[in-house]
Amino acid sequence: MSRIRWSALALALTALLIAAGCSSSKSTPSAAGHTSAGGAPTITVGVLTDITGVGGSPTVLKGIQAGVGVAGSEGYRIKYVVGDTQSSPTGALTAAQKLVEEDHVFAVIAISGLTFAAAPFLTAHNVPVVGVADDSTEWITSRNMFSVIGTEDYSKVISTYGEFFKGVGATRIGTLGYSVAPSAKEAAKGAAVSAESAGLSAPYVNPDFPFGSTNVGPVAIAMKDAGVNGFTTAVTPNINYLLLTALKQQGATLKGALLPTGYGGDLQSAGKAAQQAAQGVYFLTGQEPIEMHTAATEALQKAFRTYTDVSGDPTYSEYWGYESVDGLVTGFKAAGSHPSQKSFIDAMLSIRSYNPAGLYGDQSIGFAMDQRGQAAGVNNCFWITQYAGDTFHLVPGMDPLCGSIIPGKTVSSS
């Protein structure tokens, strides 16, 4: 899936230092309390996510609500308890401990750039974790963790970026990433190598932009001086919009700016200044955008209208919440009636072809351990839209645009 897990919080906080100790007490929910179709008891699930703090995105709960509603219509009754990370590693661990030791959840849905801080605790307690690999590499190596968007190894280089820029006529590429986040540094470097592998040049590669800074003026000047006419970033959306504005002020002419965040409700709620800066900009998603009007996107919108108050374009977090519940229910279907946590994990590990709520079209991912660590997930595909006026538009030939891992090409965060 798109997997450019460059969401704002994921990138900004992955590299923060944490001191996370694991509690020694254990809690194993009764398997008899687990949901199955046909009127079985309600199952309690924890939602580990960033509600408050600098990375807070409460819209994720709308996606959970929509997913839970759909699950209920299929006979799977799910109760969820929210564990707010408060946008800090310590908060993530504390929230996970409460979910397991006090709320006695059977599984955790994790959608947070700080899941890495809670992962050792959840793995030590054999708690199934379904969600989004939006932070670090524990999703690749932990057998109890299952990302519905797939997992990726940022050190590998994929051809998709180069193919995108070539397709929109950009020839001189710039990239920008945060210095504090290894995944952001690697993403910025990897996109540049991808462009060069496609026969383009990458005269501006900056993987060391300081987190917290809004001083994009020097970046814009350097990009303009380097003749950059296409760029992609691994920074927060507000920095992207400031950079777009600064480049315009410098008189830079862009063939293609490709942003990994901001699609849908995120941009539509960001304000007029951001929307003006985003005119003509390309946005990638890890699943079908609603503008495709497929059976899966129509079902998603119906679920949001039925079970929440969301009527417009979903946000990234809403997509992920909806898909994560679908992944959880897929595990219950595979595990059968009244599974234990162990049998649920084993069942998930047996799934080699999974399409979350049908939103990957004819693409799929797998949860088996031998399929982990593949860069950029679902066949390295991006679904790309372009923003114009006040709407997103499909880009011919890019729904999805699929590339491949480039043999022999790697990057590092050093």
C-alpha positions, -999 to 999 in steps of 0.1 A, spaced: 0 0 0 13 33 -1 29 31 24 49 58 26 44 59 61 53 94 63 25 106 84 33 137 105 36 120 138 53 89 126 81 108 111 84 134 137 86 112 167 100 78 156 135 88 166 127 103 200 145 87 229 123 65 251 128 48 284 101 22 283 101 -6 308 77 -35 305 53 -44 333 57 -79 347 20 -85 354 1 -103 327 -35 -105 318 -50 -131 295 -86 -124 285 -109 -154 284 -113 -169 250 -149 -175 258 -154 -137 257 -145 -135 220 -166 -125 192 -178 -148 164 -207 -146 140 -241 -157 152 -247 -138 184 -214 -146 203 -205 -123 232 -190 -89 227 -152 -86 225 -133 -58 240 -106 -42 219 -82 -14 228 -75 14 204 -40 28 209 -38 61 191 -28 98 193 -58 118 204 -42 147 222 -8 164 220 12 177 191 4 146 169 -32 143 180 -57 131 153 -90 123 169 -106 116 135 -92 81 137 -121 72 160 -146 80 132 -129 53 112 -131 29 141 -168 36 146 -175 30 109 -156 -3 110 -173 -14 141 -206 -7 126 -199 -28 96 -186 -56 118 -218 -55 138 -238 -59 106 -218 -91 100 -225 -105 135 -192 -94 151 -199 -73 182 -169 -52 192 -165 -28 221 -135 -5 220 -116 13 247 -94 42 237 -58 44 249 -46 80 242 -8 81 237 -10 119 244 16 121 216 45 109 238 64 76 239 58 74 277 21 80 271 20 53 245 34 27 269 12 38 298 -19 36 276 -10 1 264 -4 -11 300 -38 2 310 -55 -14 281 -40 -48 289 -38 -48 327 -70 -29 336 -93 -30 306 -83 -67 298 -86 -62 261 -82 -92 238 -65 -73 210 -52 -38 203 -58 -17 172 -27 5 169 -27 36 148 1 58 161 35 71 152 44 60 187 34 23 187 71 14 189 71 26 225 44 1 235 53 -27 211 78 -45 235 52 -46 262 24 -58 239 46 -85 223 58 -97 257 22 -102 267 13 -119 235 -14 -94 227 -26 -94 191 -20 -60 175 -38 -50 143 -34 -16 127 -10 5 107 28 3 105 31 40 109 62 43 130 90 18 130 102 -17 122 86 -37 150 58 -46 127 82 -65 105 97 -87 133 70 -91 159 48 -121 152 18 -106 171 17 -74 150 -3 -71 117 -3 -40 96 -33 -37 73 -13 -14 50 16 -38 49 51 -32 62 80 -15 45 118 -14 47 127 23 41 163 13 33 151 -3 0 145 19 -30 114 15 -51 109 26 -87 75 42 -82 88 77 -74 110 79 -105 81 66 -126 57 92 -111 81 122 -118 89 109 -153 51 106 -159 44 142 -150 74 156 -169 96 166 -139 133 162 -146 151 178 -116 139 164 -83 142 177 -47 135 158 -15 132 168 21 131 148 53 134 153 91 168 149 107 153 133 139 135 104 122 155 76 105 126 66 84 121 102 71 158 105 63 157 72 44 125 81 26 140 114 14 172 97 2 153 68 -14 130 90 -35 160 108 -49 177 75 -58 145 63 -74 144 95 -95 180 90 -106 174 54 -114 146 66 -138 172 88 -156 163 120 -138 185 141 -117 182 149 -80 201 181 -74 186 189 -40 184 162 -13 180 174 22 173 146 48 183 169 77 155 194 81 152 202 118 119 190 134 100 219 148 114 244 124 92 263 100 120 281 83 115 268 48 129 299 31 164 286 27 150 253 13 129 271 -13 159 293 -24 181 262 -26 155 243 -46 150 272 -70 187 277 -75 191 240 -82 164 242 -109 141 218 -91 108 212 -109 95 183 -89 97 173 -53 85 150 -26 89 152 12 89 133 45 78 163 67 45 174 82 17 188 60 21 224 73 57 224 63 47 212 28 22 240 24 47 266 36 73 252 12 49 253 -17 41 290 -9 78 299 -6 86 282 -39 59 302 -56 73 334 -41 107 324 -55 92 320 -90 99 283 -91 80 263 -118 69 229 -107 59 200 -129 50 178 -100 49 181 -62 40 147 -47 28 148 -11 24 116 11 -1 133 34 -30 157 31 -54 138 9 -92 141 15 -106 155 47 -71 164 60 -67 191 34 -103 201 33 -101 209 70 -67 226 68 -79 261 58 -79 283 28 -42 291 28 -33 254 27 -59 247 0 -45 276 -21 -9 263 -17 -21 228 -27 -35 238 -61 -22 215 -87 -3 193 -62 -4 155 -63 -14 135 -33 -7 98 -29 -28 74 -8 -23 38 1 -58 27 -10 -84 36 -35 -95 73 -32 -132 78 -31 -131 96 -65 -127 61 -81 -163 52 -71 -155 15 -68 -177 -9 -49 -152 -7 -20 -151 31 -19 -189 33 -21 -192 8 8 -167 29 28 -187 61 23 -219 43 31 -204 30 63 -193 65 73 -227 80 65 -245 52 84 -224 49 115 -207 84 119 -214 120 110 -187 120 82 -202 128 49 -172 142 29 -138 128 20 -124 107 48 -91 116 64 -60 93 64 -68 84 100 -104 76 92 -93 53 63 -69 36 86 -94 31 115 -119 16 91 -94 -7 75 -79 -18 109 -113 -30 121 -117 -49 88 -83 -66 95 -94 -75 130 -126 -91 118 -107 -109 91 -86 -125 118 -117 -136 137 -131 -152 106 -98 -171 101 -95 -181 138 -131 -194 141 -154 -194 171 -140 -184 205 -103 -181 197 -75 -175 222 -50 -148 217 -25 -174 205 -49 -190 180 -59 -156 167 -22 -147 161 -16 -181 144 -46 -175 122 -34 -141 111 0 -155 103 -16 -180 79 -32 -152 58 -12 -147 27 -36 -126 7 -55 -98 23 -73 -68 7 -85 -44 35 -122 -38 29 -115 -42 -8 -98 -9 -10 -66 -22 -27 -84 -31 -59 -68 -61 -74 -37 -58 -51 -32 -76 -18 -8 -80 11 0 -109 34 6 -113 71 28 -144 70 63 -137 85 81 -146 53 62 -118 35 72 -90 59 98 -64 52 88 -57 16 94 -21 7 63 0 3 38 -29 6 12 -38 -20 33 -42 -51 48 -8 -44 16 9 -56 4 44 -50 -30 58 -58 -26 94 -69 -50 123 -71 -44 159 -80 -60 188 -62 -76 216 -82 -103 240 -72 -118 224 -41 -117 188 -52 -94 159 -58 -91 145 -94 -79 111 -106 -47 111 -125 -49 89 -157 -27 58 -154 -19 64 -117 -48 47 -100 -27 29 -90 8 35 -102 29 4 -94 66 1 -93 91 -24 -80 121 -27 -56 152 -16 -75 178 -44 -72 211 -33 -56 198 1 -45 197 9 -8 199 40 15 207 45 51 198 71 78 234 78 86 
